[in-house]
Amino acid sequence: MTELELVGKTVSVKAGHQTSAESWGTGRAVARIPCVGGGGTHRSGQAAFGNMCHGGRMFAPTKIWRKWHVKVNQNQCRFAVVSALAASALPSLVLARGHCIEEVDEVPLVVPTSTEGLTKTKEAMELLKGLRAYRDVVKVSNSRKLRAGRRGPLIVYNEDNGIVKVFRNLPGVEICQVTRLNLLQLATGGHLGHFVIWTEGAFACLDEVFGTHEKAALLKKDYILTSAKITNPDVTWLINSDEIQSIQKRPWTQHKNPLKNKGILFHLNPYAKTVRRQELLSQERIKKAGKKKSKAQSAGGAFIKTMFAP
């Protein structure tokens, strides 16, 4: 969307070619790139025109007919504007964007329709001071030399009875007609939460401009607001609820071999624990009742004499 504000800009057609350089051609043991003629100065003999030369043109000079803008789908753009309007009604997002609304009574801020008939800038300043929103204008005025482009409140009106000329002299204050709401004003730089001051007439026309969830808009053909996917935004509570946890698949567990893991074996076959206990008891009984192994007796002296007899 920010590319829609771009204006075609190119380099000069004459840039890099404002010199009388000519090529010597081939066969003279010099580069064939055009060189500046003359003598008596360091400029004479230097290469020119090329993008690698000092004072030469750029490579592939930019043209005015290049593709400067990117097409955005109409429905997608409308949905973005509606989302930016919804974000402007959340004080947390408005404060996070840097607007001074700590003393403002309510957000979104709606003023009477008679505001559209103001004729003096002084009256507009008194109105903002009465709404305790003038601090946001002062913040922009004091930071003009520090950072350009700061935005103050956005005034949205229905009919221009002098309100545009009244507010246009205040620094940072922007004015927009309700049927021409711009995404670049509602979410400048891609940041949601612009401080918007509505007139009653403009606020009442929102249903006609963007429609509702049941009724199509009057000013936008066949456009209906998209319904929310979930009515409860607390996703953590939804996931941990008993209704979802009861049908949720259990996490994958490693399959263990019951022939090697006794705990898994006893879980699958409880009687295996009794069989194992009986085996251990029988082994203990065998050990207690078993006879000790007799030690091997060494050969006697008579046997040795017989073996070594002549």
N, C-alpha and C positions, 0 to 999 in steps of 0.2 A: 504493500500500500504506500509506503514512503516513496517508492519510485515513481508514483503518479505525479509527484510534485516536481520531478526533474524537468529541466529545460534543456533542449539540445544545445550543446556547446562543442565547438571544434577548434583546432588550431588554425592559424591563418594559412591561407593557400600559398602565400608568398614566403612563409617562414622557411629559412634555410636556403632559399633560392635567390636572394637579393645580392648576388655577386656575379661578376662576369668571368666565370670559370669555364674553361673548355678542356676537353681531353686531348692529349697528344696522339692518341691512337696506339696501335701496336707497332713493334719493331724498332722502338727507340730506347729500349732498356730502362723504361720508367713505367710506373703503374699506369694503367689505363683510366683510372678515376680522374674526373675533371680537376684541374689545378688552377689556382688563381694566377693570372698573368701579372706582368709588371716587374718592377724591381725597386730596390732602395728601401724596402720595409720587410719586416718579418712575415707579413701576410703573403707576400708574393711567393708563389711556388707551393703554398699549402693546398692540401686536398679540400674539396668543398662538395656540397650537395649530399653526400652520403650520411647515413645515420651514425657511422663510426667516426665522422670527421668533426673537428671543432667548428662550431657554428653551423653545422649541417641540420637537415630536417630530421624529424623522427621517423622511425620505421612505421610504415602503413599509417599515414596521417588519418586522424579520425574524421569521419564524415557526419554531416547533419542528418542523413537519412538512416542512420543505424537504429536498431531496436532499443528505444529508451524505456518503454513501458512494458509492464507485465499484466496480462489480462487476469482478472479475478472474477470467479463465478459470482453471479448476482446474488444467489441464495446464500452463498458463503459470506459475502460481504454484509448482507443484511443480518445474518446470525451474529457476526462479529460486532456490529453496531448495537444489537440488542444485548449482547453479553457485556459490552462496555457500559451501557446504561444501567444494567443490573449491578455492576461493580461500583458505579458511582453512588449507590444507595447504601453501601457498607462503610461505616465510619472508620473501621480498621484499615481498609484499603486506601481510603482518602488520606488518612494520617500517614500511612506508610509511604505515600507518594510525596509527602512533604508539605501538604497544605496546613495552614494554621486554622483549625476549626475547633480548638479546644473549648471555646466559649460560645460556639454556635448552638442554638437551642435544639435543632433537629437536622437530620440528614436523611433524605433529600430535603432541601430548603425550598419552600414555596412561598412566593410573595403575591400580594394582590394584583389583579389584572390592571389596576390603575397605574402600576409602575410603567407600563408600556407607553403612557402619555407624558412622561417626564420631559422637560424641555431644557433643563439646566444641569451642567455637570456637578455643580455644588449640591443639587438635590440628590443626585446619584451617590455622592460621597456620604451625605447624611443618611441615606437609606442603608448603605453598607455598614456604616458605623452603628446604626440602630440594630442591625442584624448581627453585630459583632463579627462581621466578616471582613472588615477593612484591614485587619492585620495581615491578611494574605496579600492584599494589594501593596501594603507598605513593604513587605518582605521582597516582593518583586522589584519595587522601586529602589530599594537599598542595594540590591545585588546586580544591578544592570552593568556595573563596571567590573564586577567579579566574574560573572558568568552570563553570557547572552542566552536568550531562549527560554528563560524561566516563565512558567505559565501561572497566572492567577485564576480566579474563578471564571467559569463559563456561564454567561447569561443566555438562557433559552427563552425566546418570546414567541408569541403567535402572530400578532399584528404590529407592524412598525409604525407607531404614532409619535416617533421622536426618540425612542429608546436607543437606536443605533448611534445617533449623533451624541447622545448624552454619555454613553459608556465608552466610546471609542478613544477618548482622550486619557482614560485612566490606564496606567502602565500595567501590562500583563493581563488585562481583562479582555476576554473574547466574547463575541456576540454571535449567536446562531439562531436561525429560524427553525422551528420544531420540525418542519417537513424537510429540512435540509441538514439534518444532523450528520456530522462528518466523523468518521472513525479516527482521522488524524487529529481531531480536536478532542474527542472523548478519550482516546488512548494514545497520547503523544509518545512517540518513541517505543511503542509497544507496552507501556506501563499503564495498567488499569487504575481507576480510582480518581478521576478528575472531579474536582469540587464544582458541582453544577447548582446554579440558582435558577429555579423555574418560576415562571409566572403561572397563575391559575389557569389562564386560557391555554397555555402551552402544555401544562401537565394534563389537562382534560382531553387534549387532542391525541395523546399517545395511543389510545385504543384505536382511534381512526387511522393513525399512521402505520402502526405495526400490528394491529389486531389483537386477539386474545387466543387462548388455547382452543376455544370453541368457535369463535367468530372470525371470519377472514377480514383483513384490513381493507379499508375503503380506498386508500390512496396507493396501495400496492396490490396489484392484481393477484388474486388467489394465494395470498401469503398468510399463513397461520403460524403463530408462535409454536416452536417445537416444545413438546412436553418433556418434563424432566424424566430421566431414566429411573431414578429412585426418589422416593418422597422423604426418606430419612437419610440425611447425609452422614450419619455416624456409622461409617463402614466397619470400624473395629467392633462396635457392639453387634452389628449384624452378623459378622463372621463368627463371633463367639456365642451367638444365641443358640439355645437348645434345638430350635427347629433346623438350623443348618448343620450343626455339629452331629445331629442324630443321623443324617443321611450322607455325611461327608465320608469319603473313602479314607480308611485308615492309612497312615504312612507305611511305606514299604519297610519290611524288616528282613534281616538276613536269615536264610534258612540254614539251620544247624543240623548236623547228622546225629540222630538219636543213638546210633551205635557207639559214637564217641563221646557224646555229651549226655551225662547221666541225668541232668536236670530236665532236658527235653524228653529223654526216655521215660522218666517217671511221670511227666505231664501227659504224654501220649498213652502210657500204659501204667496205671497206678499199681497194678499187681506186680510189676517188675521190681518194685522196691521190696516187696515181701520175699520174692524169689531170691533177690540178692542178699537179703538179711539171712535167709536160711542157708545159703551157700557159705557165708562167713561163719555162721555158727557150726556148721558141719566141719569146716576146716579146723576150727579151734578144738573141737572134740577129737578129731583125728590126731592133732598134735599132742594133746594131753594123754591119749591112750596108746599112742605109738611107742614102739620099742626103740631104744637108742641103738644106733648102728655100731657093731663090734669093730674094734680096731684090728687091723691086719697084724698078725703075729710074725715076728722075725724068725728066720730059719735057724734051727739049732746047730750046735757045733758038730754033732754026729753027721748031719746031712751034708755039711760043708766038707767034712773029711771024706765022705763017700764020693762027692763030686770031684774032688781033687786027688782021688786015689790013683797010684801009678797003674 
